[in-house]
Amino acid sequence: MIVNFFILSPRGDTVIAKTYRSQSGVGANERSHTEAFFRKVKFWDGVAPGTPGMDTTLGLGDGKLLSLEDDPDNGTVSANPKDSKKQFGDAPPVFVMPDGYSYMHVKRNGLVFGCATEKNVSPVVVIELLSKIAKVFKDYCGTLSEESIRKNFILLYELLDELLDYGYPQVTQTENLKAFVYNEPIVVAPVADTGKMINPKTASASAVHKPVIGSVDSDGRKTSLSTNQKNEIFVDILERLSVLFSNNGYVLNSTIDGCIQMKSYLAGNPQLRLALNEDLAIGRSNNSAYGSGVTVDDINFNDCVNLSEWEHGRTLSFYPPDGEFIVLNYRMTGEFKSPFRIFPSIEEVESNKLEISVHVRAEIPDNHFGANVSIEVPLPQTTNAATCSVVSTPGANGVNAEYMSQDKKLIWTFKKFPGCTEQTMRAKVTLSGPCTSQIRREIGPINMTFEIPMYNVSSLQVRYLRIAENMPGYTPYRWVRYVTQSSSYVCRL
């Protein structure tokens, strides 16, 4: 299935690498191939090596696409700079490298989990396998970082031997791996400042970073005699929003992708009961049965969930497996109240000067706020200079707006965007030539990223979380938090 597996640090260093099969003369130098892979991911130019129509006379390719009029054999190549312009951006999760292998990867906390395959395997299966490996590593190390992987590399190589056999997945469940793993993890403190990866306002409590193997005995069962372990369970209701606005602020398309995930540190592994909104309806045709409550388009549950009480009470019962797991996923489309509304405007002052105004209104309650808010406005490639000014209302913290000349875009950031407030940014843009309709189309779209702690758009609520059996003297700590994040929050210009 896969030829090798590797983990790369944010700098491109190989932290973990394991080869499962190789051909003579192909993939001989593992380091050179991971370096070439990292360069391609880091500086993606929009074209994978080996793409039909790409100039690959040097073997690796220079990312230049040849138009239909180009004839490399006769030495004629189009002189239009638009044809040879590289489109930089994020690399796709799957692409082909010059060594003939298909490389696939996922990113977790700044680390790159990647592998290569020479067969025509399903990319979705491999991506799911990489995500599963990252989850298992996090469960056993407690926290997923470069330091924790380096300090626990013996444990992780032992896990890889059980996870994969000759490149094929074998055992991928955290609780099933305990019977085959004998090394103990070295606990590493979670990274305090992770920048854009995790917002400290919405980061989980430090106890959630304990490795699952640290709370079990030699038989693989949870112990209740540990003096330093509390009976805790962590519940996260996460929602990711995909919203598309028109240039006048109207919502064109909107979707919520949500999930309820847990991590249990309960002694004895008791059965839990989780109750959601009683008026929760699934499917648009079921609105009449539950009134005008919360309606989701579709929902799917973890295999461990018992649905015997779901239909009449919206209650789930289950024995929580070890490690972090997702209880259910749900999706909601249609109209819902967007947490932020974007109102852009563009005015042509002179033939080569533009004034761009972006007005953002927070429509969340005033007792909530958006954290780590970032708004990007792409500008034309002919932009010579741009100056920004911000009109902020009281309560906004860490407001900054600047023009990135290398990337040709405006970046407007907030550390805290209070609810029920409005913020405005105005920019004066100077172009190297007259503003034509083609150049005008290069402006935008506006992209917004944010996190809103303790708030969810869908109004899906956890009514209660309790232990199914009455156990005298058993008082677990229950931690429930709501987090709303932007997945694709875009406004057209």
C-alpha positions as CSV (number, residue, x, y, z in Angstrom):
1,M,0.0,0.0,0.0
2,I,2.6,2.6,1.1
3,V,6.3,2.5,0.5
4,N,7.5,4.6,3.4
5,F,6.2,6.9,6.3
6,F,7.8,10.0,7.7
7,I,7.2,13.0,9.9
8,L,8.7,16.3,9.1
9,S,9.2,19.3,11.5
10,P,8.1,22.8,10.5
11,R,11.8,23.4,9.4
12,G,11.8,20.3,7.2
13,D,13.8,18.0,9.5
14,T,13.0,14.4,9.4
15,V,11.8,13.4,12.9
16,I,10.4,9.9,12.2
17,A,11.1,7.8,9.1
18,K,10.4,4.2,8.3
19,T,10.7,2.4,5.0
20,Y,8.4,-0.6,4.3
21,R,9.5,-1.6,0.8
22,S,11.9,-0.2,-1.9
23,Q,13.0,-0.9,-5.4
24,S,16.6,-1.0,-6.4
25,G,17.7,2.3,-7.7
26,V,14.5,4.1,-6.7
27,G,14.2,5.9,-3.4
28,A,17.7,4.9,-2.4
29,N,18.5,8.2,-0.7
30,E,15.6,8.7,1.7
31,R,16.8,12.0,3.0
32,S,17.0,13.6,-0.5
33,H,13.5,12.6,-1.3
34,T,12.0,13.9,1.9
35,E,13.9,17.2,1.3
36,A,12.5,17.5,-2.2
37,F,9.1,16.7,-0.9
38,F,9.3,19.4,1.8
39,R,10.5,22.0,-0.7
40,K,7.6,21.2,-2.9
41,V,5.1,21.5,-0.1
42,K,6.7,24.6,1.3
43,F,7.0,26.5,-2.0
44,W,4.1,25.1,-3.9
45,D,3.9,26.7,-7.3
46,G,0.6,25.3,-8.4
47,V,2.0,22.5,-10.6
48,A,3.2,19.0,-9.6
49,P,6.3,17.7,-11.2
50,G,5.3,15.4,-14.1
51,T,2.1,17.4,-15.0
52,P,1.4,17.1,-18.7
53,G,2.3,20.3,-20.5
54,M,4.9,21.4,-18.0
55,D,8.5,22.1,-18.9
56,T,10.5,19.4,-17.2
57,T,13.7,19.5,-19.2
58,L,15.7,19.6,-16.0
59,G,14.0,16.6,-14.6
60,L,12.4,18.4,-11.6
61,G,10.5,21.0,-13.6
62,D,10.4,24.7,-13.0
63,G,6.7,25.1,-12.6
64,K,6.2,26.8,-16.0
65,L,3.1,25.7,-17.9
66,L,3.4,25.7,-21.7
67,S,0.5,27.0,-23.7
68,L,-0.9,25.3,-26.8
69,E,1.1,27.7,-29.0
70,D,4.4,26.7,-27.3
71,D,6.6,24.2,-29.2
72,P,9.6,23.2,-27.1
73,D,11.0,21.0,-29.9
74,N,11.2,24.0,-32.2
75,G,12.5,26.4,-29.5
76,T,9.4,28.6,-29.5
77,V,7.8,29.5,-26.2
78,S,5.2,32.1,-25.6
79,A,6.5,35.3,-24.3
80,N,3.3,36.2,-22.5
81,P,4.3,36.6,-18.8
82,K,0.8,35.5,-17.8
83,D,1.6,32.0,-19.2
84,S,4.7,31.5,-17.1
85,K,3.5,33.1,-13.9
86,K,3.6,30.7,-10.9
87,Q,0.6,30.4,-8.7
88,F,1.8,30.0,-5.2
89,G,-0.4,28.6,-2.5
90,D,-1.0,25.6,-0.3
91,A,0.1,22.3,-1.7
92,P,-2.6,19.7,-2.3
93,P,-2.6,16.6,0.0
94,V,-1.7,14.3,-3.0
95,F,0.8,14.9,-5.8
96,V,3.4,13.1,-7.9
97,M,7.2,13.6,-7.5
98,P,9.9,13.0,-10.1
99,D,10.9,9.7,-8.4
100,G,7.7,8.2,-9.7
101,Y,6.0,8.0,-6.3
102,S,2.7,9.6,-5.3
103,Y,3.2,11.5,-2.1
104,M,0.4,12.1,0.4
105,H,0.4,14.2,3.6
106,V,-1.6,15.8,6.3
107,K,-0.6,18.6,8.7
108,R,-1.1,18.4,12.4
109,N,0.2,21.2,14.8
110,G,2.8,22.3,12.3
111,L,4.1,18.8,11.7
112,V,3.8,17.0,8.3
113,F,2.7,13.4,8.4
114,G,3.5,12.0,5.0
115,C,4.1,8.8,3.0
116,A,4.8,7.7,-0.5
117,T,3.2,5.0,-2.6
118,E,4.0,3.4,-6.0
119,K,0.7,1.7,-6.5
120,N,-2.6,3.2,-7.6
121,V,-4.1,3.3,-4.1
122,S,-7.1,5.2,-2.9
123,P,-5.9,8.7,-1.7
124,V,-8.8,8.9,0.7
125,V,-7.8,5.7,2.5
126,V,-4.2,6.9,2.8
127,I,-5.2,10.3,4.1
128,E,-7.5,8.6,6.7
129,L,-4.6,6.3,7.7
130,L,-2.2,9.3,8.2
131,S,-4.9,11.1,10.3
132,K,-5.3,7.9,12.3
133,I,-1.6,7.6,13.0
134,A,-1.4,11.2,14.1
135,K,-4.4,10.6,16.5
136,V,-2.7,7.5,18.0
137,F,0.6,9.3,18.5
138,K,-1.3,12.1,20.3
139,D,-3.2,9.6,22.5
140,Y,0.0,7.9,23.6
141,C,2.2,11.0,23.9
142,G,-0.4,13.2,25.4
143,T,0.5,16.2,23.2
144,L,1.5,16.2,19.6
145,S,4.7,18.3,19.1
146,E,8.2,17.9,17.8
147,E,9.6,17.6,21.3
148,S,7.2,14.9,22.4
149,I,7.9,12.9,19.2
150,R,11.7,13.2,19.7
151,K,11.5,12.1,23.3
152,N,9.1,9.2,22.6
153,F,10.6,8.0,19.4
154,I,11.2,4.4,20.8
155,L,7.5,4.2,21.7
156,L,6.4,5.6,18.4
157,Y,8.5,3.2,16.4
158,E,6.9,0.4,18.5
159,L,3.5,1.8,17.6
160,L,4.4,1.9,13.9
161,D,5.4,-1.7,14.0
162,E,1.9,-2.6,15.2
163,L,0.0,0.0,13.1
164,L,1.5,-1.0,9.7
165,D,2.8,-4.3,8.4
166,Y,4.7,-4.2,5.1
167,G,3.0,-0.9,4.4
168,Y,-0.6,-2.2,5.1
169,P,-2.6,-1.0,8.1
170,Q,-3.2,-3.6,10.8
171,V,-4.3,-2.3,14.2
172,T,-5.3,1.4,14.3
173,Q,-7.5,1.6,17.5
174,T,-5.8,3.1,20.6
175,E,-7.3,0.7,23.0
176,N,-6.4,-2.4,20.9
177,L,-2.8,-1.3,20.6
178,K,-2.3,-1.4,24.4
179,A,-1.9,-5.2,24.4
180,F,1.2,-4.9,22.1
181,V,2.9,-1.8,23.4
182,Y,5.3,-2.1,26.4
183,N,7.2,1.2,26.4
184,E,6.0,4.0,28.7
185,P,5.6,7.6,27.3
186,I,7.7,10.5,28.5
187,V,5.3,13.3,29.3
188,V,6.1,16.6,27.7
189,A,4.5,19.9,28.7
190,P,2.2,21.2,25.9
191,V,3.5,24.1,23.9
192,A,2.4,27.4,25.6
193,D,2.5,29.6,22.5
194,T,1.5,27.9,19.3
195,G,0.8,31.0,17.3
196,K,-1.9,30.4,14.6
197,M,-2.2,26.7,15.3
198,I,-4.1,26.8,18.6
199,N,-5.8,29.8,20.2
200,P,-5.0,29.8,24.0
201,K,-8.5,31.2,24.6
202,T,-10.0,28.1,23.2
203,A,-7.3,25.5,24.1
204,S,-8.4,22.7,26.3
205,A,-7.3,22.3,29.9
206,S,-3.8,21.0,30.6
207,A,-5.2,17.7,32.0
208,V,-6.5,16.7,28.6
209,H,-2.9,16.3,27.4
210,K,-2.2,13.3,29.7
211,P,-1.3,10.2,27.7
212,V,-3.9,7.4,27.8
213,I,-1.3,4.8,28.7
214,G,-0.4,6.7,31.8
215,S,-3.9,5.9,33.3
216,V,-3.9,2.2,32.8
217,D,-2.4,-0.8,34.7
218,S,-0.5,-3.7,33.3
219,D,-3.7,-5.5,32.3
220,G,-4.8,-2.5,30.1
221,R,-7.7,-1.5,32.5
222,K,-8.2,1.9,34.0
223,T,-7.0,2.3,37.6
224,S,-9.0,4.1,40.3
225,L,-6.3,4.1,43.0
226,S,-4.0,6.7,41.5
227,T,-3.5,9.5,43.9
228,N,-2.8,12.2,41.4
229,Q,-5.5,11.4,38.8
230,K,-8.9,12.9,38.8
231,N,-12.0,11.4,37.3
232,E,-12.4,13.8,34.4
233,I,-14.1,13.8,31.0
234,F,-13.6,16.5,28.4
235,V,-16.3,17.3,25.8
236,D,-15.8,19.7,22.9
237,I,-18.5,20.9,20.6
238,L,-16.6,22.1,17.5
239,E,-18.2,23.9,14.5
240,R,-16.5,25.0,11.4
241,L,-18.2,27.5,9.2
242,S,-18.1,27.8,5.4
243,V,-19.8,31.0,4.3
244,L,-19.8,32.9,0.9
245,F,-20.9,36.5,0.8
246,S,-21.7,38.7,-2.2
247,N,-20.2,42.1,-2.5
248,N,-23.2,43.8,-0.9
249,G,-23.0,41.6,2.2
250,Y,-25.7,39.0,1.4
251,V,-25.1,35.3,2.2
252,L,-24.9,33.2,-1.0
253,N,-24.0,29.9,0.5
254,S,-23.5,28.7,4.1
255,T,-22.6,25.4,5.7
256,I,-21.8,24.2,9.3
257,D,-19.6,21.1,9.8
258,G,-19.7,20.2,13.4
259,C,-18.7,17.4,15.7
260,I,-18.8,16.4,19.4
261,Q,-15.5,14.9,20.5
262,M,-14.5,13.6,23.9
263,K,-11.5,12.4,25.9
264,S,-12.2,10.3,29.0
265,Y,-10.1,9.8,32.2
266,L,-12.8,8.1,34.2
267,A,-11.8,5.2,36.4
268,G,-13.5,1.9,35.7
269,N,-14.7,3.0,32.3
270,P,-18.4,3.5,33.3
271,Q,-21.2,3.8,30.8
272,L,-22.1,7.5,29.9
273,R,-25.3,9.1,28.9
274,L,-25.2,12.2,26.7
275,A,-28.4,14.2,26.0
276,L,-28.8,16.8,23.2
277,N,-31.6,19.2,22.4
278,E,-35.0,17.6,22.6
279,D,-36.2,19.6,19.6
280,L,-33.2,18.4,17.4
281,A,-34.5,17.3,14.0
282,I,-32.6,15.5,11.2
283,G,-33.5,16.3,7.7
284,R,-35.6,19.2,6.4
285,S,-38.7,17.1,6.0
286,N,-38.8,16.4,9.8
287,N,-39.3,20.0,10.9
288,S,-43.0,19.4,11.6
289,A,-42.2,16.6,14.1
290,Y,-40.0,18.7,16.3
291,G,-41.3,22.2,15.7
292,S,-38.9,25.1,14.9
293,G,-35.9,23.8,16.8
294,V,-32.4,22.8,15.7
295,T,-32.4,21.1,12.3
296,V,-29.3,19.3,10.9
297,D,-29.1,17.9,7.4
298,D,-27.4,14.7,8.3
299,I,-25.6,13.2,11.3
300,N,-23.4,10.1,11.9
301,F,-22.3,8.4,15.1
302,N,-19.3,6.6,16.4
303,D,-19.5,2.8,16.4
304,C,-19.5,2.7,20.3
305,V,-22.8,4.7,20.6
306,N,-26.0,3.0,21.6
307,L,-29.0,4.6,19.8
308,S,-31.8,2.8,21.6
309,E,-33.0,6.1,23.3
310,W,-32.1,8.4,20.4
311,E,-35.4,8.6,18.6
312,H,-37.7,9.5,21.5
313,G,-35.3,11.3,23.9
314,R,-32.3,12.5,21.8
315,T,-30.0,10.6,24.3
316,L,-26.9,8.6,23.6
317,S,-25.3,6.0,25.8
318,F,-21.8,4.5,25.3
319,Y,-18.7,3.2,26.9
320,P,-16.0,5.8,26.0
321,P,-13.0,4.3,24.3
322,D,-9.4,5.3,25.2
323,G,-8.0,8.4,23.8
324,E,-9.7,11.3,22.0
325,F,-12.7,10.2,19.9
326,I,-15.5,11.8,18.0
327,V,-19.0,10.9,19.3
328,L,-20.9,12.2,16.3
329,N,-20.5,14.4,13.2
330,Y,-23.2,16.6,11.9
331,R,-23.8,19.0,9.0
332,M,-26.2,21.9,8.6
333,T,-26.8,24.0,5.4
334,G,-29.2,26.8,4.7
335,E,-29.9,30.0,6.5
336,F,-28.3,30.7,9.9
337,K,-27.0,33.8,11.6
338,S,-23.5,34.4,10.5
339,P,-21.3,35.6,13.3
340,F,-19.6,38.2,11.1
341,R,-20.9,40.2,8.1
342,I,-18.5,41.7,5.6
343,F,-19.3,44.8,3.5
344,P,-16.6,45.8,1.0
345,S,-16.5,48.7,-1.4
346,I,-14.0,49.8,-4.1
347,E,-13.8,53.4,-5.5
348,E,-11.5,54.4,-8.3
349,V,-10.1,57.8,-7.3
350,E,-7.8,58.3,-10.3
351,S,-6.8,56.1,-13.2
352,N,-4.1,54.4,-11.2
353,K,-5.4,54.9,-7.6
354,L,-8.1,53.0,-5.7
355,E,-9.7,53.3,-2.3
356,I,-10.8,50.0,-0.8
357,S,-13.0,50.0,2.3
358,V,-13.8,46.8,4.3
359,H,-16.5,47.1,7.0
360,V,-17.0,44.1,9.3
361,R,-19.9,43.8,11.7
362,A,-19.9,41.3,14.6
363,E,-23.4,39.9,15.0
364,I,-22.6,37.7,18.0
365,P,-23.8,38.7,21.5
366,D,-21.8,41.3,23.3
367,N,-20.7,38.8,25.9
368,H,-18.8,36.8,23.3
369,F,-15.9,37.8,21.1
370,G,-13.9,36.6,18.1
371,A,-10.3,35.6,18.8
372,N,-7.3,35.7,16.5
373,V,-9.3,37.3,13.7
374,S,-7.5,37.8,10.4
375,I,-8.8,39.4,7.2
376,E,-6.9,39.2,4.0
377,V,-7.6,41.3,0.9
378,P,-5.6,40.2,-2.2
379,L,-4.5,43.1,-4.5
380,P,-3.5,43.3,-8.2
381,Q,0.0,42.3,-9.2
382,T,0.5,45.8,-10.5
383,T,0.2,47.3,-7.0
384,N,3.1,49.7,-6.3
385,A,2.1,50.8,-2.8
386,A,-0.7,50.8,-0.3
387,T,-1.5,52.5,3.0
388,C,-4.0,51.4,5.6
389,S,-6.0,53.1,8.2
390,V,-8.3,51.5,10.8
391,V,-11.4,52.8,12.5
392,S,-11.9,50.6,15.6
393,T,-14.6,50.7,18.3
394,P,-13.7,50.4,22.0
395,G,-13.1,46.9,23.2
396,A,-11.1,45.7,20.2
397,N,-7.6,44.5,21.2
398,G,-4.5,44.0,19.1
399,V,-5.7,45.7,16.0
400,N,-3.2,45.9,13.1
401,A,-3.5,46.5,9.4
402,E,-0.6,46.4,6.9
403,Y,0.2,45.9,3.3
404,M,2.4,42.8,2.5
405,S,4.3,43.9,-0.6
406,Q,5.7,40.5,-1.3
407,D,2.4,38.7,-1.4
408,K,0.4,41.7,-2.8
409,K,-2.3,41.7,-0.1
410,L,-3.7,43.6,2.8
411,I,-3.8,41.8,6.2
412,W,-6.0,43.1,9.0
413,T,-5.8,41.3,12.3
414,F,-7.4,41.4,15.7
415,K,-6.5,39.6,18.9
416,K,-10.0,40.3,20.2
417,F,-13.1,41.3,18.1
418,P,-16.0,42.0,20.6
419,G,-19.5,41.1,19.8
420,C,-22.1,43.7,18.7
421,T,-19.3,46.0,17.4
422,E,-18.3,47.3,14.0
423,Q,-14.8,47.7,12.6
424,T,-13.6,49.4,9.4
425,M,-10.4,49.4,7.4
426,R,-9.7,51.8,4.6
427,A,-6.8,51.4,2.2
428,K,-5.4,53.6,-0.5
429,V,-3.8,51.6,-3.3
430,T,-1.5,53.0,-6.0
431,L,-1.1,50.9,-9.2
432,S,1.8,51.0,-11.7
433,G,-0.6,51.6,-14.6
434,P,-4.3,52.4,-15.3
435,C,-6.9,50.3,-13.6
436,T,-8.5,48.2,-16.3
437,S,-11.4,45.7,-15.8
438,Q,-8.9,42.8,-15.9
439,I,-6.9,44.4,-13.0
440,R,-10.1,45.1,-11.1
441,R,-10.9,41.4,-11.2
442,E,-7.6,40.6,-9.4
443,I,-8.8,42.3,-6.2
444,G,-10.2,39.8,-3.7
445,P,-11.9,37.7,-2.7
446,I,-11.7,38.7,1.0
447,N,-10.9,35.8,3.3
448,M,-11.6,35.9,7.0
449,T,-10.4,33.5,9.7
450,F,-11.5,33.5,13.4
451,E,-12.3,31.5,16.5
452,I,-15.2,32.2,18.9
453,P,-14.9,30.5,22.3
454,M,-17.9,29.3,24.2
455,Y,-20.3,30.0,21.3
456,N,-21.9,27.9,18.5
457,V,-24.0,29.0,15.6
458,S,-26.2,25.9,15.2
459,S,-27.6,26.2,18.8
460,L,-26.9,22.5,19.4
461,Q,-26.5,22.1,23.1
462,V,-25.5,19.3,25.5
463,R,-28.4,19.1,28.0
464,Y,-26.5,16.8,30.4
465,L,-23.7,14.3,30.6
466,R,-23.9,11.8,33.4
467,I,-22.9,8.3,34.4
468,A,-25.6,5.7,33.5
469,E,-25.3,3.7,36.7
470,N,-25.7,5.2,40.2
471,M,-22.2,4.8,41.8
472,P,-22.1,6.2,45.4
473,G,-19.1,8.5,46.0
474,Y,-18.2,8.7,42.3
475,T,-18.2,12.4,41.4
476,P,-16.4,13.0,38.1
477,Y,-15.4,16.4,36.8
478,R,-17.2,17.3,33.5
479,W,-15.6,19.9,31.2
480,V,-17.8,21.1,28.3
481,R,-16.7,23.8,25.9
482,Y,-18.0,25.2,22.6
483,V,-15.7,26.5,19.8
484,T,-16.7,28.0,16.5
485,Q,-14.1,28.3,13.8
486,S,-14.0,29.5,10.3
487,S,-13.3,27.0,7.6
488,S,-13.9,29.1,4.4
489,Y,-15.3,32.5,5.2
490,V,-15.1,34.4,1.9
491,C,-16.6,37.6,0.5
492,R,-16.6,38.4,-3.2
493,L,-15.7,41.8,-4.6
